[in-house]
Amino acid sequence: MALDNVPIWLFFLLTCLLVVLCIEGGYRIGAKVHKKSLEEKESPVSGISGSILGLLAFILVFTFNIVSERYDTKRAIVREEAASIRDVWLRSEFLEEPNRGKSQKLIKEYLNIRVNLPQIHESFQEKTIRIEKAISQSLKIHNQLFDIAVSNGKKDLNSDIGALYVESVNEMINMHHKRVAISWQARIPNLFWLVLYILIVLSMFSVGYQMAIAGSTRSWSTLILAISFSLVITLIAVLDRPQNNFIRVSQQPMVDLQKFINSKPTN
């Protein structure tokens, strides 16, 4: 998405600016209307403004639920993927050489890919390149591990151990694709962002318009309102980005598994 190239701090400031400008615009138009005619009453304007703000709040809650549930799913996937890799490692112990050594070497490389994620200081383009490279490397390792599973299974088609190894490799591959789909590809649709910002413009405009119709002067609470809405929208944007520097999915299960594997003596 094009928004991913915008730094989070700039995204927050631009959203704040938009909210303030919309309130100011609504206030100025409302002040002109109020001077020309007293027929515009505060009560119906207040009701309309409240309805639009309520609709905006509903969309914000709905969108936030999407990204927060996805964040919880990302954390669960890391644990599940670590467990699937552990199964492949443990079941590879039953393989004969040289398949056992090849399999375990590939698993170590696979874990290194999983643990060495993009760093905070890297740009979005650098992170994208690293992740796409990691996905490509992972697919190659999948093919190699599956080839080992097939060759081992052909030696004894009735082997329960061979079947378990094939099953664990399949599960690891499935977890990889699930992780890519949810952690990297799943995003809030652009239409959601468009509707959200249209509602922000309309609701903030109506707030400023209502203030003017009520005969109120400009208040510092406008800035508080702008910051509050901008913080929530920025939080949604942070959680929606696959790689952000603020709320990162812990890779501790992968790190723990890597320590466990590295502690094992090499054959």
C-alpha positions in Angstrom: 0.0 0.0 0.0 1.1 3.6 -0.7 0.4 4.5 2.9 3.2 2.1 4.1 5.8 4.5 2.7 4.5 7.3 5.0 6.3 7.3 8.4 4.0 6.8 11.3 4.9 10.1 12.9 4.1 11.9 9.7 0.8 9.9 9.3 -0.2 11.0 12.8 0.6 14.7 12.1 -1.2 14.7 8.8 -4.3 13.2 10.4 -4.2 15.8 13.2 -3.9 18.5 10.6 -6.8 17.2 8.6 -9.0 17.0 11.7 -8.1 20.6 12.8 -8.7 22.0 9.3 -12.0 20.2 9.0 -13.2 21.7 12.3 -11.9 25.1 11.4 -13.6 24.9 8.0 -16.9 23.9 9.5 -16.6 26.7 12.1 -16.0 29.4 9.5 -18.9 28.3 7.4 -21.2 27.9 10.4 -20.2 31.4 11.6 -21.2 32.9 8.2 -24.5 31.1 8.3 -25.1 32.2 11.9 -24.5 35.9 11.0 -26.8 35.9 8.0 -29.7 34.0 9.5 -30.8 32.9 13.0 -33.1 30.3 11.6 -30.4 27.6 11.8 -30.9 26.1 15.3 -28.3 24.4 17.4 -30.6 21.5 18.4 -31.0 19.8 15.0 -27.4 20.5 14.0 -26.2 18.9 17.3 -28.3 15.8 16.6 -26.9 15.5 13.1 -23.3 16.0 14.3 -23.8 13.4 17.1 -25.1 10.9 14.6 -22.1 11.3 12.3 -19.7 11.1 15.2 -21.5 7.9 16.3 -21.1 6.4 12.9 -17.4 7.3 12.9 -16.9 5.7 16.3 -18.6 2.5 15.0 -16.3 2.4 12.0 -13.2 3.0 14.2 -14.2 0.2 16.6 -15.0 -2.2 13.7 -11.6 -1.4 12.0 -9.7 -1.6 15.3 -11.2 -5.1 16.0 -10.0 -6.3 12.6 -6.4 -5.3 13.2 -6.3 -6.3 16.9 -7.7 -9.8 16.2 -5.1 -10.1 13.4 -2.3 -9.2 15.7 -3.4 -11.9 18.2 -3.5 -14.3 15.3 0.0 -13.4 14.3 1.3 -14.2 17.8 -0.5 -17.5 17.8 0.9 -18.4 14.4 4.5 -17.9 15.6 3.9 -20.3 18.4 2.2 -22.9 16.2 4.9 -22.6 13.5 7.6 -23.1 16.1 5.8 -26.2 17.3 5.6 -27.6 13.7 9.3 -26.9 13.1 10.1 -28.7 16.4 8.1 -31.7 15.2 10.1 -31.9 12.0 13.4 -31.7 14.0 12.4 -34.4 16.5 11.1 -36.7 13.8 14.1 -36.2 11.7 16.1 -38.1 14.3 14.5 -41.3 13.1 15.8 -40.8 9.5 18.9 -42.6 8.3 22.0 -40.8 7.2 22.6 -38.8 5.1 18.9 -37.7 5.2 19.0 -37.0 8.9 22.0 -34.6 8.6 20.6 -32.9 5.6 17.2 -32.4 7.2 18.6 -31.0 10.4 20.9 -28.6 8.5 17.9 -27.3 6.5 15.9 -26.8 9.7 18.6 -24.7 11.2 18.8 -22.6 8.1 15.0 -22.3 8.2 15.1 -21.1 11.8 17.8 -18.5 11.0 15.5 -17.1 8.3 12.6 -16.9 10.8 14.6 -15.3 13.6 16.5 -12.7 11.5 13.6 -10.4 10.7 13.9 -6.8 9.4 15.4 -4.3 11.8 13.8 -1.1 13.1 16.3 1.2 11.3 15.5 -0.3 7.9 13.2 1.5 5.5 10.0 0.0 4.2 11.6 -0.9 0.9 14.5 -2.7 2.6 12.1 -4.6 4.8 10.0 -5.6 1.8 13.1 -6.9 0.0 14.3 -8.9 3.0 10.9 -10.4 3.6 10.3 -11.4 0.0 13.8 -12.9 -0.1 13.1 -14.8 3.2 9.8 -16.2 1.6 11.7 -17.3 -1.5 14.4 -19.1 0.6 11.8 -20.7 2.8 10.1 -22.2 -0.3 13.4 -23.7 -1.5 13.9 -25.3 1.9 10.3 -26.7 1.8 11.1 -28.4 -1.5 14.3 -29.9 -0.2 12.7 -31.2 3.0 9.8 -32.6 1.1 12.1 -34.4 -1.3 13.8 -36.0 1.7 10.4 -37.0 3.1 9.5 -38.6 -0.3 12.7 -40.4 -0.7 12.6 -41.7 2.8 8.9 -42.8 2.4 9.6 -44.7 -0.8 12.1 -46.9 1.1 9.3 -48.3 3.2 5.7 -47.4 2.2 4.4 -49.0 5.4 6.7 -47.1 7.8 4.8 -45.1 10.5 7.9 -43.1 11.2 8.2 -42.0 7.5 4.5 -41.1 7.5 4.9 -39.0 10.7 7.9 -37.2 9.1 5.9 -36.4 6.0 3.0 -35.2 8.1 5.2 -32.8 10.1 6.9 -31.4 7.0 3.4 -30.8 5.4 2.3 -29.1 8.6 5.4 -26.8 8.6 4.8 -25.9 5.0 1.1 -25.1 5.7 2.0 -22.9 8.7 4.4 -21.0 6.5 1.7 -20.2 3.9 -0.7 -19.3 6.7 1.8 -17.0 8.2 2.6 -15.3 4.9 -1.2 -14.8 4.2 -2.1 -13.3 7.5 1.1 -11.6 8.6 2.2 -10.2 5.2 -0.6 -10.2 2.8 -3.7 -9.5 4.9 -4.4 -5.8 5.0 -7.3 -3.4 5.6 -8.9 -2.8 2.2 -8.3 0.6 0.7 -12.1 1.2 0.6 -12.1 1.0 4.4 -9.5 3.7 4.6 -11.4 5.9 2.1 -14.7 5.5 4.0 -13.0 6.1 7.3 -11.4 9.4 6.2 -14.6 10.6 4.5 -16.4 10.1 7.8 -13.6 11.9 9.6 -13.9 14.9 7.3 -17.7 15.0 7.6 -17.8 14.5 11.4 -15.1 17.0 12.2 -16.7 19.6 9.8 -20.0 19.1 11.6 -18.4 19.6 15.0 -17.0 22.9 13.9 -20.3 23.9 12.3 -22.2 23.1 15.4 -19.8 25.2 17.5 -20.4 28.2 15.3 -24.2 27.8 15.2 -24.1 27.6 19.0 -22.3 30.9 19.1 -19.3 29.4 20.8 -15.7 30.7 20.4 -12.9 28.5 19.3 -11.7 26.2 22.0 -8.4 24.4 22.8 -10.5 21.3 23.2 -10.4 21.2 19.4 -6.8 20.2 19.6 -7.5 17.5 22.2 -10.2 16.1 19.9 -7.8 16.1 17.0 -5.1 14.3 18.9 -7.5 11.7 20.4 -9.0 10.7 17.0 -5.5 10.8 15.3 -4.0 8.5 18.0 -6.7 5.9 17.4 -6.4 6.0 13.6 -2.6 5.9 13.9 -2.8 2.9 16.1 -4.9 1.1 13.5 -2.4 2.0 10.8 0.5 0.6 13.0 -1.3 -2.7 13.7 -2.2 -3.0 10.0 1.4 -2.7 8.7 3.2 -6.0 8.3 6.5 -4.6 9.7 6.3 -1.7 12.0 8.7 -0.3 14.6 6.2 0.2 17.4 4.2 -3.0 18.0 6.1 -6.0 16.9 5.1 -9.6 17.1 7.5 -11.4 19.5 9.6 -14.2 17.9 10.6 -15.6 21.3 9.1 -19.1 20.5 11.4 -19.2 17.5 14.4 -18.0 19.5 13.7 -20.6 22.2 13.5 -23.3 19.6 16.7 -22.2 18.0 18.5 -22.3 21.4 17.1 -25.8 22.0 18.3 -27.1 18.6 21.7 -25.4 18.9 22.2 -27.1 22.3 21.9 -30.5 20.7 25.2 -32.2 19.9 25.9 -32.5 16.2 26.1 -36.0 14.8 
